[in-house]
Amino acid sequence: MAATPNRQFKNICVLSEFTYGKHKEFVEAAIDLSRSIAVRKLHLVYGEGNRGLSKMVSEAAFIRGSQVLGIIPRVLKPLGSSFDSSTGEELVVSGMQERITEMLNHADAFIFLPGDLATLEALITLAS
């Protein structure tokens, strides 16, 4: 039987708005994930915000050399998006549904980390 080539992912989306607080094992896992993303020279897409594990992954992956794209709904911008153009690109969209659509357009694969209800909603929407 001939071997088939593995599909190569180039863009990976990480989603999690989990506020990790005292859960240092989640922080360590997020940092490890960012290392894996950077070592594999993957581009990172994430649901931009100013908190959560995905924000931590995005910052750590960018520092390690990955291209980063943060996607944020316009309504969330004034609520504290801490986007810094020195850590990647930002795409502002009209709402949460467009955010998910753009994530689908920009990512080859998804990783969901512990999150809040918005993370669960994105998982359900992407799975359907």
Secondary structure, DSSP 8 states (H G I E B T S, - for coil): ----------EEEEE-----TT-HHHHHHHHHHHHHHHHTT-EEEEE--SSSHHHHHHHHHHHTT--EEEEEEGGGGGGT----GGG-EEEEESSHHHHHHHHHHH-SEEEE-S--HHHHHHHHHHH-
